[in-house]
Amino acid sequence: MKLAKTLRTNPLSVRPKGYHSFDISNGKEKVPVFLYNDIDNDLEPLFYEYLVKTVFTPVIHGGNTTGCNCESSCTSDCLCAIKNGGKFAYDFNGKLVRGKPVIFECGSSCKCPPGCRNRVTQRGLRNTLEVFRSQETGWGVRSLEIIHAGAFICEYAGVALTREQAKILSMNGDMLVYPGRFSSVRSDSWGDLSQVHVNQERSSYPSLPPLDYAMDVSKMRNIACYISHCTDPNVMVQFVLYDHNNLMFPRVMLFAMENIPPLMELSLDYGVAEEWSEKLAICS
């Protein structure tokens, strides 16, 4: 904890060599994203335009969502709560308390303020993260602060493509990520009380239609693209909608599955290994 605090405030006093950027987002994120490599001369993360959130084309985006009329913070009987099955997915501290196939956050059509409990992922990155070079995993990501279980980490960002667009770019060898291949087992079981209480009835939610889109990360991406794959991860994917109604194109949001101490590498289950190709396994 002490080392991590020093790295956040005065990193060169601990590591005089190895830092190549103290913010690869160039001010786009609310907190800096460090780049550290003391192994070789690879500076790949500096060669991409940094995206804070996924870019959707007008065809995908469609119209605005219908919003709630809450003047302060949303209540359990408002329109957005009803869209979420009558219960919000987050507690008042912004922690994910129940994973769902998709979470409907308040959007631009809602009257509630930015601090509403149902606007968690829209607030962006909050923890100081570091992209680092590792001899074991290649590029990886670690936090310089503790990340508590259920806390939002960041969006997995790229340029959203329809199936037809993805087919064309994949022939060019562009690096594509398919949200439908992320493992949903983690989020489905997150916060499920029926797993620990016999008399607790398991909640049921409508399933998502097939996620028939890809994200192009060959030119524009964010820090999430450097999180390493692991079959026993400490980070999970939760799909979220707030700026459009298209269930086939939700945003890919990352949450902590456990308390992650400072300097521990973040890991994510990218899905079934047999479905990968070399251009998909960009973080291995």
Backbone bond lengths (Angstrom), bond angles and torsions (degrees), N, CA, C in turn:
res aa  C-N    CA-C-N  psi(-1)  N-CA   C-N-CA  omega(-1)  CA-C   N-CA-C  phi
1 M - - - 1.457 - - 1.532 111.10 -
2 K 1.344 115.41 -41.41 1.454 119.65 179.87 1.527 110.88 -66.81
3 L 1.336 116.20 -42.70 1.462 120.58 178.73 1.526 110.63 -62.28
4 A 1.328 116.47 -44.05 1.461 120.49 -179.08 1.522 111.14 -63.05
5 K 1.325 117.09 -39.11 1.460 120.70 178.62 1.525 110.67 -63.62
6 T 1.332 116.41 -41.44 1.465 120.62 178.05 1.519 111.08 -64.71
7 L 1.340 116.60 -38.83 1.456 120.49 179.60 1.528 111.43 -65.47
8 R 1.318 116.74 -31.70 1.468 119.88 178.86 1.517 111.76 -72.53
9 T 1.331 116.44 -35.77 1.461 120.21 -172.63 1.526 113.89 -98.85
10 N 1.342 117.07 -36.78 1.461 120.69 -177.20 1.527 109.71 -146.90
11 P 1.340 117.09 66.83 1.472 120.52 -171.78 1.519 114.53 -61.48
12 L 1.324 118.28 -33.40 1.464 120.94 -176.28 1.525 112.60 -69.56
13 S 1.325 117.14 -18.35 1.460 119.64 177.79 1.524 111.17 -72.50
14 V 1.331 116.69 -21.80 1.462 121.89 -179.69 1.519 110.55 -103.92
15 R 1.340 115.60 -41.08 1.464 121.49 -179.18 1.526 109.22 -124.89
16 P 1.301 117.76 85.60 1.473 119.73 -177.79 1.522 113.60 -66.27
17 K 1.335 117.33 -20.44 1.452 120.90 178.91 1.528 109.57 -128.17
18 G 1.320 115.75 149.17 1.455 120.91 175.71 1.514 114.76 117.91
19 Y 1.334 117.43 -22.85 1.456 119.44 179.12 1.526 110.28 -82.87
20 H 1.344 115.78 129.00 1.460 121.32 179.84 1.527 111.53 -115.15
21 S 1.315 116.90 -11.03 1.462 121.75 174.42 1.518 108.42 -164.57
22 F 1.322 115.46 141.76 1.457 120.02 175.39 1.521 111.05 -102.42
23 D 1.324 116.36 6.77 1.457 120.45 171.25 1.526 110.01 -172.03
24 I 1.340 116.14 93.17 1.458 119.23 -179.85 1.522 111.78 -71.90
25 S 1.345 117.79 -10.87 1.461 120.26 176.96 1.525 111.73 -82.92
26 N 1.336 116.65 -9.38 1.472 121.55 -179.39 1.522 112.43 54.80
27 G 1.312 115.66 42.66 1.456 120.45 176.15 1.519 115.04 85.13
28 K 1.325 118.28 0.81 1.464 120.55 -179.02 1.528 111.55 -73.56
29 E 1.337 116.80 -32.36 1.455 120.51 176.24 1.528 109.76 -87.63
30 K 1.327 116.60 157.76 1.460 121.08 179.64 1.520 111.82 -73.66
31 V 1.321 116.71 -22.28 1.462 122.23 175.63 1.527 107.97 -126.46
32 P 1.324 118.98 151.89 1.472 121.11 -175.95 1.526 113.01 -70.63
33 V 1.319 115.30 153.06 1.459 122.89 175.90 1.523 107.66 -117.45
34 F 1.333 117.48 109.95 1.458 122.34 -175.70 1.530 111.19 -79.21
35 L 1.339 114.93 155.48 1.465 121.72 172.71 1.519 107.89 -127.31
36 Y 1.349 115.72 119.65 1.463 121.15 -175.93 1.525 110.12 -129.05
37 N 1.324 116.24 128.15 1.465 121.78 177.67 1.529 108.79 -150.89
38 D 1.308 115.73 106.98 1.463 120.99 177.09 1.527 110.88 -112.57
39 I 1.365 116.27 18.14 1.456 121.19 -177.53 1.517 112.51 -103.29
40 D 1.362 115.99 -48.08 1.463 119.83 -177.99 1.527 109.18 -145.19
41 N 1.322 116.86 -165.94 1.465 121.60 -176.63 1.532 113.22 -100.62
42 D 1.307 116.98 14.55 1.470 121.36 -178.92 1.532 109.59 -72.29
43 L 1.333 116.46 122.66 1.465 122.35 178.79 1.531 110.43 -124.48
44 E 1.318 116.45 33.83 1.460 122.11 -174.97 1.532 114.76 -49.53
45 P 1.343 120.55 -43.67 1.476 119.64 -177.28 1.534 114.31 -59.98
46 L 1.328 117.45 -18.08 1.460 119.95 179.53 1.526 112.32 -82.69
47 F 1.324 117.47 -9.60 1.462 120.80 -173.97 1.523 113.20 -91.91
48 Y 1.337 117.76 1.04 1.463 121.36 -177.85 1.527 110.45 -114.07
49 E 1.325 114.97 149.51 1.462 118.91 172.22 1.522 107.80 -74.15
50 Y 1.310 116.64 131.92 1.456 120.55 -175.04 1.526 110.27 -83.44
51 L 1.336 115.46 129.69 1.460 122.16 176.23 1.522 109.34 -109.53
52 V 1.311 116.85 134.25 1.458 120.46 174.98 1.525 110.08 -82.44
53 K 1.333 117.15 -38.21 1.459 121.25 179.54 1.520 109.87 -143.16
54 T 1.318 115.55 161.26 1.461 121.51 -176.78 1.526 111.37 -63.09
55 V 1.328 114.93 140.88 1.460 121.75 178.33 1.522 108.62 -96.02
56 F 1.337 117.06 122.08 1.451 122.48 176.85 1.522 109.36 -106.42
57 T 1.330 116.59 138.53 1.454 120.86 176.77 1.532 109.03 -74.99
58 P 1.330 118.64 158.85 1.472 120.89 178.83 1.528 112.96 -56.07
59 V 1.337 117.17 -33.46 1.464 120.43 -179.86 1.527 110.31 -63.42
60 I 1.323 116.50 -40.55 1.457 121.49 179.97 1.514 110.89 -76.01
61 H 1.314 115.35 -42.52 1.457 120.98 -170.89 1.512 112.24 -63.73
62 G 1.323 117.52 -46.24 1.460 120.67 178.90 1.515 112.04 67.70
63 G 1.312 117.06 -153.26 1.468 122.05 -176.69 1.510 112.65 -84.90
64 N 1.328 115.44 173.75 1.456 121.48 179.15 1.524 110.75 -76.05
65 T 1.302 116.23 158.68 1.453 121.37 177.90 1.526 110.34 -80.67
66 T 1.336 115.16 162.75 1.460 120.87 173.30 1.514 107.91 -82.98
67 G 1.337 117.00 130.30 1.452 120.43 -173.18 1.511 114.36 -105.31
68 C 1.335 114.85 168.67 1.459 121.08 177.85 1.533 109.86 -87.18
69 N 1.321 115.62 167.28 1.462 121.33 -177.64 1.521 112.30 -108.35
70 C 1.322 117.49 19.19 1.470 121.33 -178.09 1.523 110.36 -67.65
71 E 1.332 116.67 129.82 1.458 121.03 -177.75 1.519 112.29 -84.17
72 S 1.322 117.59 -32.30 1.475 120.55 179.40 1.516 108.28 -112.60
73 S 1.328 117.78 -107.60 1.462 120.37 176.68 1.513 109.12 -102.05
74 C 1.324 116.18 151.27 1.456 120.91 -176.61 1.530 111.15 -68.48
75 T 1.316 115.17 148.58 1.456 121.73 178.49 1.526 109.23 -111.59
76 S 1.322 115.93 171.86 1.456 121.06 -173.69 1.530 113.70 -70.49
77 D 1.342 117.34 -9.69 1.461 119.47 -179.81 1.529 112.62 -111.81
78 C 1.331 117.51 11.75 1.466 119.43 -179.54 1.525 110.43 -80.74
79 L 1.328 116.30 170.26 1.457 121.61 -176.01 1.522 112.30 -58.79
80 C 1.334 116.90 -41.30 1.469 120.27 -177.99 1.521 111.78 -69.23
81 A 1.330 116.96 -32.88 1.462 119.98 176.13 1.523 110.32 -67.08
82 I 1.320 116.27 -39.76 1.464 120.82 178.30 1.526 110.46 -63.19
83 K 1.334 117.48 -40.40 1.468 121.36 178.33 1.526 110.75 -62.72
84 N 1.323 117.49 -25.63 1.468 122.17 -179.94 1.522 112.22 -94.88
85 G 1.322 117.43 17.73 1.454 120.54 177.70 1.510 113.59 84.56
86 G 1.351 117.88 16.00 1.455 121.69 178.12 1.514 114.43 93.76
87 K 1.328 117.65 -7.51 1.463 121.10 179.78 1.522 109.29 -137.53
88 F 1.331 116.31 136.37 1.459 119.60 176.57 1.523 109.90 -74.12
89 A 1.311 115.39 150.58 1.466 120.66 -177.95 1.518 112.41 -79.78
90 Y 1.347 117.51 -16.00 1.467 121.64 -175.04 1.529 110.87 -114.26
91 D 1.346 115.56 151.41 1.459 119.36 171.23 1.522 108.80 -85.59
92 F 1.322 117.16 -176.08 1.471 120.64 -176.10 1.522 112.77 -73.41
93 N 1.340 117.47 -8.56 1.464 121.80 175.60 1.526 111.83 -97.80
94 G 1.330 116.28 6.47 1.457 119.47 178.36 1.511 114.69 80.70
95 K 1.326 118.04 14.62 1.471 121.42 178.61 1.523 110.29 -91.08
96 L 1.319 115.82 141.01 1.456 121.49 176.70 1.521 109.26 -72.58
97 V 1.317 117.02 120.55 1.459 120.50 -178.86 1.521 112.32 -107.18
98 R 1.331 117.71 -15.49 1.464 120.12 178.24 1.513 110.04 -152.48
99 G 1.353 115.66 118.07 1.443 119.95 176.63 1.517 111.30 -72.58
100 K 1.322 117.23 145.55 1.466 122.72 -179.69 1.521 108.87 -139.25
101 P 1.333 117.77 161.78 1.467 118.93 174.95 1.521 111.77 -54.78
102 V 1.325 116.51 -38.84 1.465 121.25 174.69 1.522 108.35 -154.31
103 I 1.328 115.80 142.36 1.461 122.49 176.47 1.518 108.44 -106.64
104 F 1.325 116.01 132.22 1.463 121.51 177.06 1.523 108.41 -98.85
105 E 1.310 116.60 105.48 1.462 120.65 176.92 1.530 109.69 -88.35
106 C 1.308 115.90 160.41 1.457 120.94 175.37 1.529 108.84 -65.96
107 G 1.316 116.75 143.39 1.456 120.91 -176.97 1.513 113.51 -124.05
108 S 1.317 115.17 -160.73 1.464 120.98 -175.91 1.521 112.63 -66.75
109 S 1.330 117.50 -21.60 1.465 120.81 179.70 1.524 112.21 -84.31
110 C 1.321 117.46 -7.41 1.463 121.43 179.92 1.526 110.81 -86.63
111 K 1.311 116.33 150.00 1.465 121.49 -178.37 1.527 112.96 -91.49
112 C 1.335 117.46 -7.81 1.468 120.34 -178.49 1.530 110.28 -70.24
113 P 1.343 118.18 154.32 1.474 122.19 -176.42 1.519 112.53 -75.11
114 P 1.345 117.80 168.58 1.470 122.19 179.30 1.518 113.68 -57.96
115 G 1.335 117.03 -24.70 1.458 120.10 -178.94 1.507 114.46 -85.30
116 C 1.315 117.86 7.51 1.467 121.68 -179.85 1.523 110.09 -57.83
117 R 1.314 116.79 143.97 1.477 122.01 -178.37 1.518 112.34 -63.42
118 N 1.333 117.17 -16.48 1.459 120.54 -177.85 1.528 112.09 -102.87
119 R 1.324 117.04 28.59 1.468 121.87 177.05 1.535 110.49 -128.62
120 V 1.296 117.63 40.43 1.463 122.16 -170.60 1.529 113.20 -65.45
121 T 1.319 118.20 -54.53 1.466 120.65 -172.35 1.523 112.84 -72.48
122 Q 1.335 117.17 -19.81 1.467 120.76 -178.76 1.522 112.60 -72.89
123 R 1.319 117.30 -13.63 1.467 120.63 -177.25 1.522 112.66 -82.08
124 G 1.331 116.76 -7.42 1.450 120.15 173.30 1.521 115.08 80.60
125 L 1.313 114.25 -169.99 1.467 122.94 -177.30 1.526 110.48 -65.09
126 R 1.328 116.05 136.18 1.475 120.23 -179.48 1.524 113.08 -122.87
127 N 1.329 116.18 -20.86 1.465 120.14 -179.65 1.517 110.56 -103.63
128 T 1.327 116.54 142.64 1.456 121.31 175.90 1.520 109.18 -71.75
129 L 1.330 116.11 115.50 1.456 121.52 -178.53 1.519 110.57 -111.00
130 E 1.318 115.29 157.88 1.461 121.43 -177.91 1.526 109.89 -133.80
131 V 1.318 116.39 124.24 1.464 121.51 169.92 1.523 106.55 -83.78
132 F 1.325 117.60 127.42 1.460 119.86 -176.47 1.523 110.46 -135.40
133 R 1.306 115.19 156.23 1.461 122.54 179.53 1.518 108.99 -94.97
134 S 1.349 115.83 130.88 1.456 121.17 -177.92 1.518 109.44 -128.53
135 Q 1.325 116.80 142.63 1.457 120.91 176.75 1.523 111.25 -72.70
136 E 1.338 117.79 -21.00 1.459 121.41 -178.49 1.525 112.13 -87.55
137 T 1.329 117.93 -45.60 1.468 120.76 -171.89 1.521 113.61 -116.06
138 G 1.320 118.61 4.70 1.468 119.58 -174.60 1.516 109.18 77.20
139 W 1.320 116.95 -123.97 1.458 119.83 174.53 1.523 109.85 -83.65
140 G 1.311 115.95 143.21 1.459 121.72 177.65 1.515 110.28 -144.61
141 V 1.322 115.77 174.67 1.468 122.34 -179.59 1.518 108.79 -131.28
142 R 1.318 116.40 136.81 1.460 121.39 174.52 1.521 108.80 -139.85
143 S 1.309 115.49 158.54 1.456 121.04 -179.39 1.524 109.84 -100.53
144 L 1.316 116.05 147.61 1.464 121.14 174.87 1.522 110.85 -97.36
145 E 1.340 115.92 9.98 1.461 122.31 176.62 1.521 107.83 -137.53
146 I 1.325 116.48 161.88 1.453 119.21 174.16 1.521 108.68 -72.55
147 I 1.343 116.66 137.35 1.458 122.10 175.79 1.524 106.71 -114.35
148 H 1.319 117.01 119.20 1.453 120.72 -175.59 1.528 111.59 -80.36
149 A 1.313 115.80 152.87 1.457 121.49 179.68 1.518 110.17 -55.98
150 G 1.322 116.25 133.18 1.453 121.46 179.74 1.508 114.45 87.52
151 A 1.335 117.23 -3.77 1.469 120.54 -178.35 1.523 110.71 -78.41
152 F 1.318 115.25 143.32 1.460 120.30 175.44 1.529 109.32 -72.83
153 I 1.325 116.33 137.21 1.464 121.08 -179.75 1.525 110.24 -104.37
154 C 1.323 117.36 -64.31 1.460 120.98 179.26 1.517 109.68 -169.01
155 E 1.307 116.30 170.93 1.464 121.44 173.47 1.527 108.84 -87.94
156 Y 1.326 116.61 146.23 1.457 120.88 171.37 1.521 105.82 -86.51
157 A 1.326 116.93 106.26 1.466 121.07 -166.65 1.521 113.20 -108.39
158 G 1.324 114.64 142.38 1.454 123.43 173.91 1.511 108.39 -164.62
159 V 1.313 117.12 -164.03 1.459 122.18 176.08 1.523 107.67 -102.81
160 A 1.330 117.43 116.24 1.455 121.80 -176.39 1.525 111.04 -70.40
161 L 1.338 115.02 136.04 1.464 121.94 -178.88 1.517 110.30 -127.69
162 T 1.331 116.52 145.02 1.453 120.41 171.58 1.522 108.73 -74.14
163 R 1.336 116.76 170.85 1.456 120.20 179.96 1.533 111.74 -57.95
164 E 1.324 116.34 -42.33 1.459 120.55 -178.82 1.524 111.25 -64.24
165 Q 1.326 116.69 -43.39 1.464 120.42 178.46 1.526 110.98 -64.46
166 A 1.333 116.50 -39.72 1.462 120.87 -178.69 1.525 111.19 -64.89
167 K 1.334 117.32 -38.39 1.460 120.47 179.58 1.526 110.73 -60.59
168 I 1.333 116.25 -41.86 1.465 120.09 -179.02 1.522 110.97 -66.08
169 L 1.334 116.97 -46.50 1.464 120.13 -177.31 1.521 112.02 -70.16
170 S 1.335 117.32 -33.08 1.462 118.94 -179.86 1.522 111.37 -65.57
171 M 1.327 116.92 -29.36 1.463 120.00 177.07 1.518 111.52 -69.03
172 N 1.331 115.86 -24.14 1.468 120.42 177.62 1.524 112.16 -85.22
173 G 1.332 116.24 -2.57 1.457 119.92 -179.70 1.514 113.63 81.22
174 D 1.340 117.41 14.58 1.459 119.49 178.83 1.528 110.38 -67.51
175 M 1.329 115.79 152.85 1.458 121.38 -176.74 1.525 109.73 -83.48
176 L 1.333 116.45 114.57 1.451 122.63 -177.54 1.521 110.30 -118.37
177 V 1.309 115.63 145.99 1.464 122.74 175.29 1.521 107.09 -121.29
178 Y 1.337 117.09 132.68 1.457 121.99 -177.56 1.533 109.51 -107.62
179 P 1.336 118.30 107.32 1.474 120.79 -178.58 1.520 113.70 -56.63
180 G 1.349 118.00 -30.69 1.451 120.64 -179.65 1.511 113.85 -66.14
181 R 1.342 117.58 -14.36 1.464 121.23 -178.75 1.530 112.97 -93.14
182 F 1.319 117.12 -9.83 1.459 118.44 175.49 1.528 108.84 -64.35
183 S 1.309 116.10 143.04 1.459 120.24 179.52 1.522 110.09 -67.67
184 S 1.341 116.42 127.56 1.467 121.41 179.38 1.523 112.12 -96.74
185 V 1.335 116.56 -2.91 1.456 120.54 -176.96 1.523 110.93 -62.13
186 R 1.329 116.48 -37.85 1.467 119.95 -175.88 1.527 111.47 -64.77
187 S 1.328 116.99 -50.70 1.459 120.17 -177.33 1.523 111.91 -70.36
188 D 1.343 117.31 -31.97 1.462 120.04 179.78 1.520 111.89 -63.66
189 S 1.329 117.04 -33.69 1.462 120.60 -177.11 1.523 113.08 -95.84
190 W 1.338 117.01 -8.34 1.462 120.18 -176.04 1.531 110.30 -67.44
191 G 1.330 116.83 122.68 1.457 121.60 177.73 1.513 114.33 75.74
192 D 1.323 117.68 14.55 1.462 121.52 -179.11 1.527 109.36 -82.78
193 L 1.331 116.82 102.12 1.464 121.00 -176.22 1.519 112.56 -67.77
194 S 1.329 117.46 -20.22 1.461 119.75 -179.24 1.527 111.61 -65.52
195 Q 1.334 117.33 -17.20 1.459 120.36 179.50 1.524 112.33 -77.44
196 V 1.334 116.66 -19.18 1.465 119.76 -178.46 1.525 112.69 -119.09
197 H 1.340 117.28 -18.11 1.458 121.13 177.09 1.525 109.30 -118.64
198 V 1.323 116.44 118.50 1.462 121.76 -175.01 1.520 111.62 -61.00
199 N 1.317 116.92 -38.23 1.468 120.79 -175.39 1.524 113.05 -85.52
200 Q 1.309 116.71 -0.93 1.469 120.23 -179.50 1.531 109.44 -83.53
201 E 1.311 116.15 124.37 1.466 120.48 179.58 1.525 109.89 -77.62
202 R 1.312 116.67 134.66 1.468 121.54 179.84 1.517 110.02 -70.46
203 S 1.319 116.31 131.14 1.461 121.32 179.07 1.520 110.03 -70.53
204 S 1.312 116.20 145.07 1.457 120.93 177.77 1.525 109.16 -123.71
205 Y 1.320 115.05 139.17 1.453 120.92 -179.43 1.529 108.87 -133.97
206 P 1.327 116.55 151.95 1.473 118.85 175.65 1.526 109.99 -58.73
207 S 1.319 116.58 139.18 1.461 120.27 -179.43 1.520 110.37 -79.89
208 L 1.327 115.63 157.07 1.454 120.97 176.74 1.522 110.53 -77.48
209 P 1.327 117.53 148.13 1.464 118.57 170.26 1.521 108.65 -68.19
210 P 1.332 118.67 165.41 1.471 120.11 179.18 1.528 111.11 -54.93
211 L 1.335 115.78 132.07 1.466 120.24 179.52 1.518 108.23 -81.15
212 D 1.295 114.76 92.71 1.458 120.99 -170.46 1.533 110.89 -94.92
213 Y 1.333 115.72 53.68 1.463 117.93 178.14 1.527 110.52 -148.09
214 A 1.304 114.04 165.29 1.466 121.16 179.13 1.518 108.90 -128.40
215 M 1.320 115.77 165.42 1.459 121.06 174.69 1.523 108.88 -120.10
216 D 1.302 115.65 125.38 1.459 121.42 176.84 1.526 108.44 -85.24
217 V 1.326 116.54 120.20 1.473 121.27 179.42 1.529 110.42 -119.92
218 S 1.344 115.98 21.95 1.465 120.10 -175.92 1.524 112.80 -76.52
219 K 1.335 117.44 -22.20 1.470 120.35 -178.88 1.515 112.49 -127.74
220 M 1.324 116.81 -31.39 1.465 121.91 -178.99 1.523 108.95 -130.38
221 R 1.303 116.54 132.81 1.463 121.76 -177.97 1.524 109.48 -161.35
222 N 1.334 116.50 178.41 1.466 120.18 174.54 1.523 109.89 -131.71
223 I 1.295 116.89 -170.71 1.468 121.81 -172.87 1.520 112.62 -63.20
224 A 1.335 118.23 -26.30 1.462 120.63 -177.72 1.518 112.32 -60.26
225 C 1.332 117.55 -28.01 1.469 121.32 -178.10 1.523 112.39 -65.43
226 Y 1.319 118.21 -12.67 1.461 120.96 -177.93 1.525 112.61 -104.32
227 I 1.337 117.00 5.69 1.461 120.16 176.14 1.523 108.75 -74.62
228 S 1.314 117.44 131.82 1.462 122.96 -174.35 1.525 112.13 -76.21
229 H 1.327 114.68 153.24 1.464 121.50 177.22 1.524 110.14 -80.05
230 C 1.345 115.24 142.66 1.467 120.88 175.62 1.526 108.01 -156.81
231 T 1.331 117.22 140.02 1.461 120.48 178.43 1.526 111.74 -79.17
232 D 1.326 117.01 -12.16 1.465 121.74 175.39 1.533 107.39 -126.70
233 P 1.336 116.94 71.12 1.467 121.17 -169.47 1.518 113.57 -81.53
234 N 1.341 115.35 168.45 1.464 121.00 172.42 1.531 111.54 -109.95
235 V 1.338 116.11 5.04 1.465 122.71 178.53 1.519 108.00 -129.80
236 M 1.337 116.85 142.76 1.460 120.47 179.06 1.524 110.78 -130.34
237 V 1.329 114.56 161.42 1.458 122.05 178.72 1.523 109.75 -95.32
238 Q 1.334 115.63 135.36 1.456 121.88 172.16 1.523 107.21 -131.32
239 F 1.330 117.32 123.70 1.462 120.95 179.44 1.524 109.93 -79.67
240 V 1.342 115.31 139.09 1.468 121.67 -175.41 1.526 109.49 -137.53
241 L 1.331 116.35 142.37 1.460 122.84 172.17 1.522 109.32 -123.91
242 Y 1.325 116.91 136.92 1.464 119.36 172.72 1.530 113.32 -151.53
243 D 1.332 118.66 -18.97 1.460 119.87 -175.89 1.522 113.55 -116.11
244 H 1.335 117.26 2.35 1.459 120.38 173.36 1.524 108.65 -160.31
245 N 1.337 116.27 171.35 1.462 121.79 -174.21 1.513 114.46 -102.25
246 N 1.325 118.67 -0.49 1.455 121.80 -171.76 1.526 111.18 -78.96
247 L 1.340 116.16 105.41 1.461 121.03 -177.36 1.520 113.23 -66.18
248 M 1.313 117.41 -16.81 1.457 120.56 -179.10 1.527 112.03 -82.85
249 F 1.352 116.53 -7.07 1.459 120.08 -177.28 1.534 111.18 -134.07
250 P 1.326 117.49 59.33 1.463 118.90 177.94 1.529 111.51 -75.80
251 R 1.301 115.66 161.24 1.469 120.38 173.69 1.524 109.53 -79.63
252 V 1.334 115.95 145.74 1.465 122.48 -177.85 1.526 108.30 -98.25
253 M 1.324 116.15 106.32 1.453 121.76 -176.99 1.529 110.95 -108.26
254 L 1.315 116.49 141.86 1.461 121.91 -177.28 1.522 111.04 -108.77
255 F 1.328 115.57 132.89 1.469 122.63 -179.63 1.527 109.35 -128.30
256 A 1.331 115.33 152.64 1.469 121.24 177.81 1.522 109.70 -77.06
257 M 1.342 116.31 131.63 1.457 121.45 178.54 1.530 112.48 -86.60
258 E 1.309 116.30 -15.78 1.464 121.73 -177.71 1.514 107.90 -153.57
259 N 1.323 116.85 172.09 1.456 119.44 173.64 1.525 108.53 -68.48
260 I 1.317 116.22 119.13 1.465 121.03 -177.30 1.523 108.58 -106.56
261 P 1.330 118.23 112.42 1.462 120.46 -178.29 1.522 111.67 -71.32
262 P 1.324 117.48 161.99 1.468 120.96 178.10 1.523 111.52 -57.88
263 L 1.329 116.17 142.60 1.458 126.08 176.17 1.528 114.12 73.47
264 M 1.337 118.29 2.76 1.458 119.84 172.68 1.530 108.61 -82.58
265 E 1.325 116.51 136.32 1.458 120.44 -178.26 1.526 111.09 -69.22
266 L 1.332 116.40 138.02 1.451 122.04 175.30 1.533 108.95 -81.11
267 S 1.328 116.50 144.05 1.468 120.59 179.92 1.518 109.86 -139.81
268 L 1.321 115.19 151.50 1.459 122.11 -173.05 1.521 109.37 -141.93
269 D 1.331 117.07 141.82 1.459 121.34 177.15 1.527 108.17 -88.27
270 Y 1.347 116.42 108.79 1.456 121.11 -176.99 1.520 112.92 -82.00
271 G 1.327 118.43 -2.75 1.452 120.68 177.60 1.511 112.47 114.44
272 V 1.332 115.28 -166.25 1.456 122.13 -176.09 1.517 110.37 -67.12
273 A 1.333 116.52 124.40 1.461 121.24 -175.44 1.525 112.10 -61.17
274 E 1.340 117.14 -32.80 1.466 119.92 -177.88 1.520 112.36 -64.92
275 E 1.338 117.30 -18.69 1.456 120.33 -178.04 1.519 112.00 -88.24
276 W 1.317 115.98 -4.04 1.456 119.28 -176.17 1.526 110.75 -81.32
277 S 1.311 115.80 156.83 1.461 123.21 163.64 1.517 105.34 -127.76
278 E 1.306 117.45 172.21 1.454 120.26 -177.00 1.528 111.57 -60.57
279 K 1.321 117.44 -36.27 1.462 119.23 -177.29 1.517 112.43 -76.17
280 L 1.373 117.11 -14.57 1.457 119.70 177.48 1.517 111.28 -88.41
281 A 1.315 116.44 -34.68 1.459 120.27 -177.05 1.524 109.87 -81.63
282 I 1.319 116.08 59.86 1.471 120.12 -173.88 1.506 112.38 -72.83
283 C 1.324 117.07 -16.36 1.456 119.17 -175.41 1.517 112.69 -107.03
284 S 1.320 118.32 3.92 1.460 119.54 -177.14 1.518 111.27 -78.66
